[in-house]
Amino acid sequence: MKTSPIQSLLVLVAFLFTACPTTDPKKDSKQAAVAPEGPTNEQAADIDFQAFVGRLRKAVSAHDSNAIAEMMEPDFAYVLGATPADDRQGQGVFQYWDENGLWIELEGIISERFVPKGNYMVAPAQFADPSAEYTGYRAGLRRDRGSWKFVYFVNG
């Protein structure tokens, strides 16, 4: 039985296509999930993050200290450079905001867009830009054990 050059070519093409894998199984099996060091811009668009920020904005607008307290870290910073020893972190924050008329300032900063800076998501965005040399009020959020927390609202 004699084969034609076309039949030989078809057999050769079929052999080439069946011999070449379309994916590299070694490459697929060696991909490791690496968590980023700090927040990313993708997290700013994350539904979980956006839901947290929405709840925080609503609670701040209503001056709902119970709801805000549930969203805060226990050692929430409200005076730049303060330590728990000088009683300027944690529990006294709501009284401090009342005495210094900071609810409006807090509401304004929380309404800003949050961007990544180190291990935090911060607002306003100017604070994350080193060239801006921003020294006004700023707010920081951080993911802690899978949940977002309100970590600081300070000036300076």
C-alpha positions, 0 to 999 in steps of 0.5 A: 500500500502506497501513501501519498505525500498529503497523507504523510503530511496529515499524519505528521501534523496530527502527531505534532498536535497530539504530542505538544501539551497545551498547558505545562502541568509543572508550572500550574502545580508550582504556583504559590499563593503569596499574600501581599505585605500590606494593602493594595489598590485592589483591596480598596475596591474589595467588597469587604473593605468597601462594606466596612468603610460604608458602615464606618461612614454611617456610624460616624455621621450618626455619632454612633459611638457604640458602632464605631467602638466595635470597628476600632482597635482596642488601642485606637490612636487619637493623639499623634505620639500618644501611648496607653500610659498617658491615657491618650489612646483607647477609651477616651476617644469619644470624649476627646472628639466631643471636647475638641469638636472633631466629629465634623473633621472626622466625618470629612476625612472618612468621606475621602478615598482610602489608599494604601500606605504601608500596612494601612489604608489611609485617608486622605490620599495626600497622606500616602503621597510623600511629596505632598508632605501632608500634616493634617488629620488622617485616618487609618484602617488595617486588616487584623485577623481577617477583619478590617479595623479602624486604627487611628484618627490623628492630626500632625 
